Amino acid sequence: MAAFRQARITEITESSRSIVRARARLEGGAEVVAEGFPHMLGPLEVGDAVVLNTTGVELELGTGGVCFILWNLDGPGEVDPGPGHIMKLRYTPWQTEVMAAEAPESEHHATLAAAASLDGTPVVACGLHSQLPAAAAGAKAARPNARVGYLMTDGGALPLAWSRTVEALQGAGLLDVTCSAGHAFGGDLEAVNVFSGLIALRHAGRADVILVALGPGVVGTATPFGYSSIEQGTVLDAATALGGRSIAALRVSFDDLRERHVGISHHTITALSVAARERCTIAVPELPPDRMDQVMGQLGDSPLPARHDIVRADGGPGLRLLGSKGLRPTSMGRSIDEAPELFIAAAAAGALAASLLHGVGDHPPSQNR
């Protein structure tokens, strides 16, 4: 079962509307990093007694190895409920209300009730959250005026505030609007599922290009189907079903010690050959000749060329734009310099998506713009 411990806040290191980061001293004297979400927790001050979920630390996890603040025992008590009535984290002790974009009380309800199509909007599905910066930069490098939206699924971290990546991209002007779908929460828009999230980003968020990825914290089990990012295939199918132009970002690496992830990850191949049932476009980045040969060889040995369209695209401009913004993304501890192929593949997908635009700003009529 989960581990819960009482502690006292000794320092608040960061505080915003969406997340608070602090240091806390456990009853036994040990100091830990503790994080919480103000809309659930209320205000927090140095000296407050709190209850922490310490499970990640006690399991010595890397990803997720922090303590979460569940309750402020010295706080003012009940936090006022928000205006929405759609619950996320339903039927758990932490269920929280949100204003879902498609809900009847939302300003966007009438627009979304009438919307049935993405109208050809390009949708990039990524397998890792860490691919998001390069995908966004690839799109912006190709079409600087394009409005780029991000749909965060609930396959990883649920609070969007947990992603420092999203915060950095918004600050750099590479990401214009966000939506959290399923049980993920905290986006500019909230949505009940991936389908309605895509529609919300297009019609309420006015996105020209939509990037989709789970939140930070991918899960893998070294089995064919037991991993979070198999959802890449179902996301692509959803985009196609809604009249979007679905584009898959490859997970490519030549620095992973696990053979199943060298070149094109088996996660990507499985997602695109088993989970994706509709035809999509696979973006293949420009790589050095030896590595390009390996990637194309893997594709040729897989069922993917018969089921999907393979298109080469240049991710270089996207990576250069990231550098000019001072953004240096990492993935599973490896920097963009150590594993450039992962990021250049995502940038290539973003660039390919933006290249499909034929008039940025040509949105369908909307009364809630």
C-alpha positions, 0 to 999 in steps of 0.5 A, a space after each residue: 500500500 502507499 506510504 504516508 508520513 507526517 512532516 513539517 515544511 522547512 522551506 518553500 523553494 518554488 510557488 506558483 498558481 499551479 504547483 508548489 515545491 518545498 523541503 520538509 522534515 519527516 518525523 524521524 528527522 530526515 529532510 525530503 523534497 515535497 511537491 503539491 498542487 495549490 488548487 487541491 492543497 490550499 496555501 502552504 507556509 514554512 512551519 506548516 505540518 503536512 501529510 506526505 505520500 512518500 511511496 516514490 522515495 521509499 521505492 527509490 524510484 528515479 522518475 516519480 521519486 519525490 514526496 507529494 503533499 496530500 494535506 496541510 494540517 495547519 492550513 485554512 481547511 476546505 478549498 473553494 470548489 471550481 466552477 466546473 462539475 466534471 471530475 478527474 481522478 474520479 472515485 479516488 481520495 484526490 478526485 478534483 473538479 474541472 471546467 471541461 471545455 465540452 461541458 454544458 457550463 463551459 463557454 465553449 460548449 456550443 462550439 464543441 457541440 457543433 464540431 465534428 471534424 478536425 478539418 484536416 488539422 495535422 496531428 503529431 503523435 509522440 511516444 515520449 513526453 521528452 519529444 514534445 520540445 523538438 516537435 513544437 520547435 520543428 513546427 514553429 521553425 517551418 511555420 513561425 505563425 502557426 498556432 501550436 497546441 499540445 494535448 496531454 493524455 493520461 498515460 503518464 503524469 496526470 498534473 500538467 503542472 508537473 511538466 517543466 517542459 511545457 512551462 519552458 515551451 510556453 515561455 519560449 513562445 513555442 507552444 500556444 495552447 494546452 489541453 489535458 485529456 482523460 484524468 490528466 488535468 491542469 491544461 488551458 483547456 480540459 477534456 473528457 477524452 482524447 477525441 474531445 481534446 483534439 476537437 477542443 484544441 482545434 475549435 476552442 484553442 484555435 490550434 493549427 498544429 496539434 502535438 499529442 503525448 503522454 505526460 512525463 513518466 513513461 512506463 515499460 515492462 519489457 513485454 510486447 504490449 505492457 508500456 504506456 506509449 502504445 497509445 501512440 497508435 490509438 491517438 493516430 487513429 483518433 486523429 484520422 477518425 476525426 478528419 485530421 492528418 495523422 503523423 507519427 514521430 519515431 522513437 529513434 536512438 543509438 545510445 540506449 543500452 537496451 537492444 530493443 530500443 536501438 535504432 527505431 524502438 520496438 515500442 514505436 514499431 508495435 504501436 504503429 503495426 498493432 495499435 494503429 489500425 488506420 493509415 497514417 504518415 510516419 515522419 523519418 528524419 534526415 540522419 547520417 548515412 549509416 544510421 539512415 540505412 539502419 532506420 530504413 532497414 528496420 522499416 523495410 523489415 517491418 510491416 509498416 511500409 505496407 500499412 503507412 506512408 513513409 515520408 522523410 523530413 528535416 528536423 535540423 531547423 527545429 533543433 537549431 530553433 531550440 538552441 536559439 531559445 536556450 532549450 536543452 531537452 533531455 530524455 531518460 537522463 540523456 541530453 540532446 547532444 548524447 541522443 540527438 536522433 530522438 529529438 531530430 525525429 520529433 522535430 522532423 514530425 513537427 516540421 512535416 505537420 507544419 508543411 501541410 498547412 495551407 493558410 495559417 489562421 483559416 479556422 472554422 467559424 466559432 462564436 467563442 473565439 
